[in-house]
Amino acid sequence: MNNRAVLLWTITVIVTFGSVVYQRMTGPTYPVVGRVEIASDIIQYTLPRSHETISAAQVEVRVADTNIVGEMQWRRYKSHDTLMTQPLVRAGDILLATIPVQPPAGKVIYKITLIDNSGERHDLSEEPIILRYKGHVPLFVLYPHIILMFSAMLLATRTGLEAAFKGIRCYRYTILTSIGLLVGGLILGPIVQKYAFGEYWTGWPVGHDLTDTKTAFAMIPWLVALWRGRSEGKGRVWMIVAAVITLLVYLIPHSVLGSELDYTKTE
């Protein structure tokens, strides 16, 4: 491997890992992490925003000071429910609350508040948190999906750089990228969606799930690049365009506008 190839692969890995971390940390299923100071004690917490339907979600906050109590306010999201309040239960150093199980794609909106011995209230989030329940996805489906989608992003970036620097492996990388997107995103993706939320496809034109829609949208320029790249020296512009579009698509947080139950239509 020559120096240019090493440099391009290094850039590829940095860009890919950076986009993956950004997508995960900005997504609506990433836990809310923070800290609050109460009576000179720093209390750190992690509040979940996603949970499987195999059990009720538990919210746990480690609070050693037994003078501190807490409560959770919650209701089903997109429902006519009234807001309910329940106290946090102490189990040693842990204050915990249980969020009732919902069907796949069912959401619950909740807010955790700690109360010190003077009665002062400390909300752990400025806005209520939305937690979405999902069905269990078997690992033999989930892992190949994740690996292929990550590989497609890696290869898409590498293809764009190869085309920009007029390398000789453009078309080979284009083929591999297209296979990764096709199998990982458009074949395994709907299967994962079915296990998790009960529907194979909830993107355009039948729904508004951006995860489904963006994958299909990203595939289009790669098909053009495959067509244009069949001739020697052709299609480089489309390969670059496809790589840029794929990067922008991957920067859209995962699960934005994802599947959700509207309880107001079932009550």
C-alpha positions as CSV (number, residue, x, y, z in Angstrom):
1,M,0.0,0.0,0.0
2,N,1.5,3.3,-1.1
3,N,1.6,6.5,1.0
4,R,-1.4,8.0,-0.8
5,A,-3.5,5.0,-0.1
6,V,-2.5,5.0,3.5
7,L,-3.4,8.7,3.8
8,L,-6.8,8.2,2.0
9,W,-7.7,5.3,4.2
10,T,-6.7,7.3,7.3
11,I,-9.0,10.1,6.3
12,T,-11.7,7.6,5.5
13,V,-11.6,6.0,8.9
14,I,-11.6,9.4,10.7
15,V,-14.5,10.7,8.8
16,T,-16.5,7.5,9.2
17,F,-16.0,7.2,12.9
18,G,-16.7,10.9,13.4
19,S,-20.0,10.7,11.6
20,V,-21.0,7.5,13.4
21,V,-20.3,9.0,16.8
22,Y,-22.2,12.2,15.8
23,Q,-25.2,10.3,14.5
24,R,-25.4,8.2,17.7
25,M,-25.0,11.0,20.2
26,T,-27.5,13.3,18.5
27,G,-30.1,10.6,17.9
28,P,-33.5,10.5,19.7
29,T,-32.7,7.2,21.3
30,Y,-29.4,8.2,22.9
31,P,-29.8,8.4,26.7
32,V,-29.9,11.8,28.4
33,V,-26.8,12.1,30.5
34,G,-26.1,14.8,33.0
35,R,-25.3,15.8,36.6
36,V,-26.9,17.9,39.3
37,E,-25.6,19.4,42.5
38,I,-27.7,18.9,45.6
39,A,-26.4,19.9,49.1
40,S,-22.8,19.9,47.8
41,D,-23.2,16.4,46.4
42,I,-22.7,15.8,42.6
43,I,-25.3,13.4,41.4
44,Q,-24.7,11.9,37.9
45,Y,-27.5,10.3,36.0
46,T,-28.4,8.5,32.7
47,L,-32.0,8.6,31.6
48,P,-33.1,6.0,29.0
49,R,-34.9,7.0,25.8
50,S,-35.3,3.5,24.3
51,H,-36.2,0.1,25.7
52,E,-37.2,-3.4,24.5
53,T,-40.7,-4.6,25.1
54,I,-39.5,-7.7,26.9
55,S,-39.6,-5.8,30.2
56,A,-40.6,-2.5,31.8
57,A,-37.9,0.2,31.5
58,Q,-36.3,1.2,34.8
59,V,-34.9,4.6,35.5
60,E,-32.2,4.5,38.1
61,V,-30.4,7.4,39.8
62,R,-27.7,6.8,42.3
63,V,-28.3,9.0,45.4
64,A,-26.5,8.0,48.5
65,D,-28.1,10.8,50.7
66,T,-31.2,9.2,52.2
67,N,-32.7,12.7,52.8
68,I,-33.2,13.1,49.1
69,V,-36.3,11.6,47.6
70,G,-37.8,11.8,44.1
71,E,-40.7,11.4,41.9
72,M,-41.5,10.6,38.2
73,Q,-44.3,12.3,36.2
74,W,-45.3,10.4,33.1
75,R,-48.0,9.6,30.6
76,R,-48.2,7.9,27.2
77,Y,-47.0,10.0,24.4
78,K,-49.7,11.1,21.9
79,S,-52.5,10.1,24.1
80,H,-55.4,11.7,26.1
81,D,-53.8,10.4,29.3
82,T,-53.6,12.8,32.3
83,L,-50.1,13.3,33.8
84,M,-49.4,10.7,36.5
85,T,-47.0,11.1,39.4
86,Q,-45.3,8.3,41.3
87,P,-42.6,8.4,43.9
88,L,-39.1,7.0,43.3
89,V,-38.4,3.8,45.2
90,R,-35.2,3.6,47.2
91,A,-33.1,0.4,47.0
92,G,-29.9,1.1,48.9
93,D,-28.1,4.0,47.1
94,I,-30.5,3.8,44.1
95,L,-33.7,5.8,43.6
96,L,-35.7,4.1,40.8
97,A,-38.9,4.3,38.9
98,T,-40.5,1.8,36.5
99,I,-42.0,2.9,33.2
100,P,-44.9,0.6,32.2
101,V,-44.3,-1.6,29.1
102,Q,-45.9,-0.4,25.9
103,P,-46.4,-2.1,22.5
104,P,-43.6,-1.8,19.9
105,A,-43.4,1.9,18.8
106,G,-45.3,3.0,21.8
107,K,-43.8,6.0,23.6
108,V,-43.9,7.3,27.1
109,I,-43.1,10.9,28.1
110,Y,-41.5,11.2,31.6
111,K,-39.7,13.6,33.9
112,I,-37.6,12.8,36.9
113,T,-37.4,15.2,39.8
114,L,-35.2,14.9,43.0
115,I,-36.4,16.7,46.2
116,D,-33.9,17.6,49.0
117,N,-34.8,17.7,52.7
118,S,-35.7,21.4,52.4
119,G,-38.3,20.6,49.8
120,E,-36.4,22.2,46.9
121,R,-37.1,20.4,43.6
122,H,-34.3,19.6,41.1
123,D,-35.5,18.5,37.7
124,L,-33.1,16.2,35.9
125,S,-34.1,17.5,32.5
126,E,-35.3,20.8,31.2
127,E,-37.9,19.1,29.0
128,P,-39.8,15.8,29.5
129,I,-38.0,12.8,28.0
130,I,-39.6,10.6,25.4
131,L,-38.9,6.9,25.7
132,R,-39.8,4.5,22.8
133,Y,-40.4,0.8,23.3
134,K,-39.2,-1.5,20.5
135,G,-39.4,-5.3,19.9
136,H,-36.4,-7.5,20.3
137,V,-34.2,-7.8,17.2
138,P,-32.3,-11.1,17.0
139,L,-28.5,-10.6,16.9
140,F,-28.2,-12.7,13.7
141,V,-30.2,-10.0,12.0
142,L,-29.0,-6.9,13.9
143,Y,-25.2,-7.5,13.7
144,P,-25.0,-8.0,9.9
145,H,-27.2,-4.9,9.5
146,I,-24.9,-2.8,11.6
147,I,-21.7,-4.2,10.1
148,L,-22.9,-3.7,6.5
149,M,-24.2,-0.2,7.1
150,F,-21.0,0.8,8.8
151,S,-19.0,-0.8,6.0
152,A,-21.1,1.0,3.4
153,M,-20.3,4.4,5.0
154,L,-16.6,3.5,5.2
155,L,-16.5,2.4,1.5
156,A,-18.6,5.4,0.4
157,T,-16.1,7.8,1.8
158,R,-13.2,5.9,0.4
159,T,-14.9,5.8,-3.0
160,G,-15.4,9.5,-3.0
161,L,-11.7,10.1,-2.1
162,E,-10.5,7.6,-4.7
163,A,-12.6,9.4,-7.4
164,A,-11.4,12.8,-6.3
165,F,-7.8,11.8,-6.5
166,K,-8.4,9.8,-9.8
167,G,-7.5,6.5,-8.4
168,I,-7.9,3.2,-10.3
169,R,-10.2,1.4,-7.8
170,C,-13.2,3.8,-8.1
171,Y,-15.6,1.3,-9.8
172,R,-14.6,-1.6,-7.5
173,Y,-15.3,0.5,-4.4
174,T,-18.6,1.7,-6.0
175,I,-19.7,-1.9,-6.4
176,L,-18.9,-2.8,-2.8
177,T,-20.6,0.4,-1.5
178,S,-23.7,-0.3,-3.4
179,I,-23.8,-3.9,-2.2
180,G,-23.4,-2.8,1.4
181,L,-26.2,-0.2,1.1
182,L,-28.5,-2.6,-0.7
183,V,-28.1,-5.6,1.6
184,G,-27.5,-3.7,4.8
185,G,-30.0,-0.9,4.3
186,L,-32.7,-2.0,1.9
187,I,-32.9,-5.8,2.7
188,L,-31.8,-6.2,6.3
189,G,-33.0,-2.7,7.3
190,P,-36.7,-3.5,6.8
191,I,-36.3,-6.9,8.5
192,V,-34.9,-5.1,11.6
193,Q,-37.7,-2.6,11.3
194,K,-40.2,-5.5,11.3
195,Y,-38.8,-7.1,14.4
196,A,-38.5,-3.8,16.2
197,F,-41.8,-2.0,15.3
198,G,-43.9,-4.5,13.4
199,E,-43.7,-2.9,9.9
200,Y,-41.2,-3.6,7.1
201,W,-41.2,-0.1,5.7
202,T,-42.4,3.1,7.3
203,G,-40.6,5.6,5.1
204,W,-41.7,7.4,1.9
205,P,-44.2,7.0,0.4
206,V,-46.2,5.1,3.1
207,G,-44.8,7.0,6.1
208,H,-42.3,9.6,7.3
209,D,-39.6,7.5,9.0
210,L,-36.4,9.3,8.0
211,T,-34.2,6.2,8.7
212,D,-36.0,4.3,5.9
213,T,-36.3,7.2,3.6
214,K,-32.7,8.4,3.8
215,T,-31.3,4.9,3.0
216,A,-33.4,4.7,-0.1
217,F,-32.4,8.2,-1.1
218,A,-28.7,7.5,-0.6
219,M,-29.0,4.4,-2.9
220,I,-30.1,6.4,-5.9
221,P,-26.8,8.3,-6.8
222,W,-24.9,5.0,-6.3
223,L,-27.0,3.3,-9.0
224,V,-26.2,6.2,-11.3
225,A,-22.5,6.0,-10.4
226,L,-22.6,2.2,-11.2
227,W,-24.2,3.0,-14.6
228,R,-21.9,5.9,-15.5
229,G,-18.8,4.1,-14.2
230,R,-19.0,1.2,-16.5
231,S,-16.9,3.1,-19.1
232,E,-13.3,3.7,-18.4
233,G,-12.7,7.1,-16.7
234,K,-16.5,7.8,-16.5
235,G,-18.7,8.4,-13.6
236,R,-16.1,10.0,-11.2
237,V,-18.3,13.0,-10.6
238,W,-21.3,10.8,-9.7
239,M,-19.1,8.8,-7.3
240,I,-18.1,12.0,-5.5
241,V,-21.7,13.2,-5.5
242,A,-22.9,9.9,-4.2
243,A,-20.2,9.9,-1.4
244,V,-21.1,13.4,-0.3
245,I,-24.9,12.6,-0.3
246,T,-24.2,9.4,1.7
247,L,-22.2,11.4,4.3
248,L,-24.9,14.0,4.6
249,V,-27.5,11.3,4.9
250,Y,-25.5,9.5,7.6
251,L,-25.3,12.8,9.6
252,I,-29.1,12.7,10.0
253,P,-29.6,11.2,13.5
254,H,-30.8,7.6,13.5
255,S,-34.5,7.1,14.3
256,V,-35.5,10.7,13.7
257,L,-39.3,10.7,12.9
258,G,-39.2,7.0,13.5
259,S,-42.2,4.7,14.1
260,E,-44.6,5.7,16.9
261,L,-48.0,4.7,18.0
262,D,-50.7,7.4,18.1
263,Y,-52.8,6.4,21.1
264,T,-55.4,9.1,20.3
265,K,-56.4,7.0,17.3
266,T,-56.8,3.8,19.2
267,E,-58.7,5.0,22.3
